[in-house]
Each structure stands twice: as C-alpha cells, then as structure tokens.
Amino acid sequence: MAEYDGKFLRGIIGPVVFKKSRGRQQVIAKTEPGTTKQTEATKIASANFGKAGFMSSQIKNAFDEETDIAEDGSLHARLSAVLNQVLMLSRDQETGEYHFVEDSFYGLEGFEFNQARRLTERLPGKLQVKLEDGKLQVTYPNRELPRTLKFVTGSTACELCFSMVLFRLKQGLVSRTVNRQSVMVETEVFDLNGLSFSFEVPNDCLCLLAVTLQYYNRKRPISKHNLNVGGIYDARIVPGVYDETREFLWAENDFYL
C-alpha cells in the first residue's frame, strides 16, 4: 500500500510502484518474480493508472477541507478509477502524450465524496455554471417556486460552500490557495433563487469546482461522519493561452501531464 507524505507517493497501488527520484515523483510498473515480461500495452496501462492514482491524491490534498467533512474511505480509489479512464481517453496512442480539450474531464462531474450521502440528493435543483470572459459564474436560476435546502435532524443552519481549485497540468502547478465562497443558510425558508458566485479563472488550466453542505447546530458543526455531503460539481479545461501577466499564485506539485 502506498503512503502520501504531502508531496510524494511511496509504495504500491495496484500494478504500479511509486518512488521519489531526484526530487520528483517516479511511477514504474510492478513486476512479480517469475512472471512473464509485460507487453507494451500493459506497461502503458500501468503507467497511466499510476498517473491517475497520483493525480487523485493531488486533488484530494487540494480539497482537504472539503473531503475532510464528507469523504468515505473509498474516495481515493474511486477517484483514481475515474481519472484512469479520463487519461486513457486523452492519451495519443502514437506519441504517448496527453491532449486535453474543454470537456476532457467532464467525467469528474457528479463525483461524490461519499457514496452513502450524495450531494445531488441534497441540492435543491440544478446549478447553472457558465464560463465567460475569464470568469466562472455559478448561479441558481430564478424560478416561480422557491429553492430551499432540506435541513437534517438536529441542524439549525447549513453552510453551502463553493470551492475552486486550478491545475496547470503541463507545468506541474496547482493554485496555492482554494478559492472558497459560501453562504450560511439559517432557515428552511431561505430562498436560493438568484444566488450567484463568480470565480476568476485563467486560460489553459484545469478548473475543478466542488460543492459542500456542512450542517451546524447553534453555530457548532455537526459530526462530519453523519450528515455532511460534498462532491465535484464542475470540471473543465479552460480554453485559450495562459496570460502570464494575470496575477495568480501557484505552487509546484511535481505532477506533469
């Protein structure tokens, strides 16, 4: 089993071995004594699975507060499986390079941090997410009927939080901080119609938007193991060329695609 030290994975996950080499993550195929030599296709599949597993750790680490309040023990494995499919579909079979378009990561949309408690069953209707002029706009469209959150037993308030993380995959960079915006709903009759949040996003990056619902009782958070929910609501590659003059803070994450 692999261990994550906050920057690197070390150990074995499935058919691959994670190592640290010269300050960078190294992923190699695992071999068993006495087994036949791996085919080229098997090596490619193993390496791809390794990249998916490491990327899963990076996403989980970036959304640490979000996953901490809502995750189950299977999050990493489930997310790795989804990312494995995403990367395989985006890989050029001849060159081995990855090529991403705007919808390459749409497979992450609707990913639940906890399978037993689903975000999609708690949100009152579908959010509208729109990318325009360097901004990701998240809105509850107006409708005749009110949009209200369903409170759980023992709760007096609920924080509806939107969290955005950015990755520059080719450069091995992740946004230094998570952009979090939220509203505290303190009554079941609070109408969410027209509620809107706006996030600045640069071109040529992977933009992940997570949504969480954290419940409170008289300003004290209720146990994360019982009621809170969360998941990835929107995942997209922002098209265009990155503008180096825009002020975004990045941190190295030693993961390149």
C-alpha positions as CSV (number, residue, x, y, z in Angstrom):
1,M,0.0,0.0,0.0
2,A,1.3,3.5,-0.9
3,E,1.7,6.3,1.6
4,Y,1.4,10.0,0.7
5,D,3.7,12.4,2.6
6,G,2.0,15.6,1.4
7,K,4.1,15.8,-1.7
8,F,5.0,12.3,-2.9
9,L,3.5,8.8,-3.0
10,R,5.7,5.9,-1.9
11,G,4.7,2.3,-2.2
12,I,2.5,0.1,-4.3
13,I,-1.0,0.8,-5.7
14,G,-2.4,-1.9,-7.9
15,P,0.0,-2.7,-10.7
16,V,2.4,0.3,-10.1
17,V,5.1,1.3,-7.7
18,F,5.5,5.0,-6.6
19,K,9.0,6.3,-5.8
20,K,10.8,9.6,-5.2
21,S,13.7,10.2,-7.5
22,R,15.8,13.4,-7.6
23,G,13.0,15.4,-6.1
24,R,10.3,14.2,-8.5
25,Q,7.6,11.6,-8.5
26,Q,8.5,8.4,-10.3
27,V,5.9,5.8,-11.4
28,I,7.1,2.4,-12.6
29,A,5.3,-0.9,-13.4
30,K,5.3,-3.5,-10.6
31,T,6.8,-6.8,-11.6
32,E,6.5,-10.2,-9.8
33,P,9.2,-12.8,-9.6
34,G,8.8,-15.5,-12.2
35,T,6.2,-13.6,-14.2
36,T,6.4,-13.1,-18.0
37,K,7.6,-9.9,-19.4
38,Q,5.0,-7.2,-19.7
39,T,3.7,-6.3,-23.1
40,E,4.0,-2.7,-24.2
41,A,0.2,-2.2,-23.8
42,T,0.4,-3.4,-20.2
43,K,3.2,-1.1,-19.4
44,I,1.2,1.8,-20.9
45,A,-1.9,0.9,-18.9
46,S,0.1,0.5,-15.7
47,A,1.9,3.9,-16.1
48,N,-1.5,5.5,-16.9
49,F,-3.0,4.0,-13.8
50,G,-0.1,5.3,-11.7
51,K,-0.6,8.8,-13.0
52,A,-4.3,8.6,-12.2
53,G,-3.6,7.5,-8.7
54,F,-1.1,10.3,-8.1
55,M,-3.5,12.9,-9.6
56,S,-6.2,11.6,-7.3
57,S,-4.0,12.3,-4.3
58,Q,-3.3,15.8,-5.6
59,I,-7.0,16.6,-6.0
60,K,-7.8,15.1,-2.6
61,N,-5.0,17.1,-1.0
62,A,-6.1,20.3,-2.7
63,F,-9.7,19.8,-1.5
64,D,-8.6,18.8,2.0
65,E,-11.2,20.8,3.9
66,E,-14.0,19.7,1.6
67,T,-13.1,16.0,1.6
68,D,-12.4,16.0,5.4
69,I,-16.0,16.9,6.3
70,A,-17.7,14.5,3.9
71,E,-15.4,11.7,2.5
72,D,-15.7,8.0,2.9
73,G,-12.8,5.5,2.9
74,S,-13.2,4.7,-0.8
75,L,-12.7,8.2,-2.2
76,H,-9.1,7.8,-3.4
77,A,-9.7,4.5,-5.1
78,R,-13.0,5.7,-6.8
79,L,-11.4,9.0,-7.9
80,S,-8.4,7.1,-9.3
81,A,-10.6,4.8,-11.4
82,V,-12.4,7.8,-12.9
83,L,-9.2,9.6,-13.7
84,N,-7.7,6.5,-15.2
85,Q,-10.5,6.5,-17.8
86,V,-10.1,10.2,-18.4
87,L,-6.4,10.0,-19.0
88,M,-6.7,6.9,-21.2
89,L,-9.2,8.7,-23.5
90,S,-6.9,11.8,-23.7
91,R,-3.7,9.9,-24.5
92,D,-2.3,9.9,-28.0
93,Q,-1.7,6.3,-28.9
94,E,1.2,7.1,-31.2
95,T,3.2,9.7,-29.2
96,G,2.0,8.8,-25.7
97,E,1.3,12.4,-25.0
98,Y,-1.8,13.7,-23.4
99,H,-4.0,16.2,-25.2
100,F,-6.9,17.8,-23.3
101,V,-9.9,19.7,-24.6
102,E,-12.6,21.6,-22.7
103,D,-14.6,18.5,-21.9
104,S,-11.8,16.1,-21.2
105,F,-12.5,16.0,-17.5
106,Y,-16.3,16.0,-17.7
107,G,-16.2,12.5,-16.3
108,L,-15.4,14.0,-12.9
109,E,-18.7,16.0,-12.8
110,G,-21.0,14.5,-10.2
111,F,-18.2,12.6,-8.4
112,E,-19.4,12.2,-4.8
113,F,-17.0,12.5,-1.9
114,N,-19.2,10.0,0.0
115,Q,-21.3,7.3,-1.8
116,A,-23.7,6.8,1.1
117,R,-24.6,10.5,1.4
118,R,-25.0,12.1,-2.0
119,L,-24.7,15.8,-2.7
120,T,-27.0,15.5,-5.7
121,E,-29.8,14.3,-3.5
122,R,-29.5,17.3,-1.1
123,L,-29.2,20.2,-3.5
124,P,-32.5,21.9,-4.5
125,G,-32.3,21.7,-8.3
126,K,-29.5,22.1,-10.8
127,L,-27.0,24.9,-10.6
128,Q,-26.1,26.9,-13.8
129,V,-22.3,27.0,-14.4
130,K,-21.1,29.3,-17.1
131,L,-17.6,30.3,-18.3
132,E,-17.4,33.8,-19.8
133,D,-14.7,36.5,-20.1
134,G,-12.3,34.8,-17.7
135,K,-15.0,34.2,-15.0
136,L,-16.8,31.0,-13.9
137,Q,-20.3,32.1,-12.9
138,V,-22.3,29.8,-10.6
139,T,-25.9,30.6,-10.3
140,Y,-29.3,29.3,-9.1
141,P,-31.6,30.5,-11.9
142,N,-34.8,32.2,-10.8
143,R,-38.0,30.2,-11.0
144,E,-41.5,30.6,-9.6
145,L,-41.2,28.0,-6.9
146,P,-38.7,28.8,-4.1
147,R,-35.5,26.8,-3.8
148,T,-34.8,25.8,-0.2
149,L,-32.3,23.5,1.5
150,K,-33.6,20.5,3.3
151,F,-32.3,20.6,6.9
152,V,-31.3,17.3,8.6
153,T,-32.3,16.2,12.0
154,G,-30.6,18.2,14.7
155,S,-29.3,21.0,12.5
156,T,-30.2,24.7,12.8
157,A,-28.0,26.0,9.9
158,C,-26.2,24.8,6.8
159,E,-23.2,26.3,5.0
160,L,-23.4,26.0,1.3
161,C,-19.8,26.3,0.1
162,F,-18.4,26.5,-3.5
163,S,-14.6,25.7,-3.7
164,M,-12.4,26.1,-6.8
165,V,-9.0,24.6,-7.4
166,L,-6.9,25.2,-10.5
167,F,-4.2,23.0,-12.1
168,R,-1.7,23.8,-14.8
169,L,-1.1,20.2,-15.9
170,K,1.8,20.7,-18.3
171,Q,3.7,23.0,-15.8
172,G,3.1,20.8,-12.7
173,L,1.4,23.6,-10.8
174,V,-1.7,23.9,-8.6
175,S,-3.4,27.0,-7.2
176,R,-1.7,27.9,-4.0
177,T,-5.0,28.5,-2.2
178,V,-8.5,27.2,-2.7
179,N,-11.0,29.9,-3.7
180,R,-13.9,29.3,-1.3
181,Q,-17.2,31.3,-1.4
182,S,-20.2,30.4,0.8
183,V,-23.5,31.3,2.2
184,M,-24.8,30.3,5.7
185,V,-28.4,29.3,5.5
186,E,-30.1,29.6,8.8
187,T,-33.7,28.8,8.0
188,E,-35.5,26.3,5.8
189,V,-37.4,29.1,4.1
190,F,-34.3,30.8,2.8
191,D,-34.8,31.1,-1.0
192,L,-31.7,30.3,-3.1
193,N,-33.3,31.6,-6.3
194,G,-30.9,34.1,-7.9
195,L,-28.0,33.1,-5.6
196,S,-24.7,33.7,-7.6
197,F,-21.0,33.4,-7.1
198,S,-18.2,34.4,-9.5
199,F,-14.7,33.0,-9.8
200,E,-11.8,34.3,-11.8
201,V,-10.1,31.6,-13.9
202,P,-7.1,31.8,-16.2
203,N,-6.9,30.2,-19.7
204,D,-5.2,26.9,-20.3
205,C,-5.8,25.3,-16.9
206,L,-7.9,22.6,-15.3
207,C,-10.7,24.1,-13.2
208,L,-12.4,22.0,-10.6
209,L,-15.4,23.3,-8.7
210,A,-16.5,21.4,-5.6
211,V,-19.7,22.0,-3.6
212,T,-20.3,21.0,0.0
213,L,-23.1,21.2,2.5
214,Q,-21.9,21.4,6.2
215,Y,-24.6,21.3,8.9
216,Y,-24.5,23.2,12.2
217,N,-26.3,23.2,15.5
218,R,-26.2,26.5,17.2
219,K,-23.0,27.6,15.4
220,R,-21.3,24.3,16.2
221,P,-20.5,21.9,13.2
222,I,-22.3,18.6,13.4
223,S,-20.2,15.4,13.2
224,K,-18.7,15.0,9.7
225,H,-19.3,11.3,9.9
226,N,-23.1,11.6,10.0
227,L,-24.6,14.3,7.8
228,N,-22.3,16.4,5.6
229,V,-22.1,15.9,1.9
230,G,-19.9,17.1,-0.9
231,G,-18.6,16.4,-4.4
232,I,-17.1,17.8,-7.7
233,Y,-19.8,19.7,-9.5
234,D,-17.9,21.1,-12.5
235,A,-14.7,20.1,-14.2
236,R,-13.3,21.7,-17.3
237,I,-10.2,22.7,-19.2
238,V,-10.4,26.5,-19.7
239,P,-9.6,27.0,-23.4
240,G,-7.1,29.6,-24.7
241,V,-3.5,30.6,-23.9
242,Y,-2.4,31.3,-20.4
243,D,-1.8,35.0,-19.8
244,E,1.4,35.4,-17.7
245,T,0.5,38.9,-16.8
246,R,-2.5,37.9,-14.8
247,E,-1.8,37.6,-11.0
248,F,-2.5,34.0,-9.9
249,L,-0.5,32.3,-7.1
250,W,0.8,28.8,-8.0
251,A,2.6,26.1,-6.1
252,E,4.6,23.2,-7.5
253,N,3.0,19.8,-7.1
254,D,5.5,17.7,-9.1
255,F,2.8,16.2,-11.3
256,Y,3.1,16.8,-15.0
257,L,0.9,15.6,-17.9
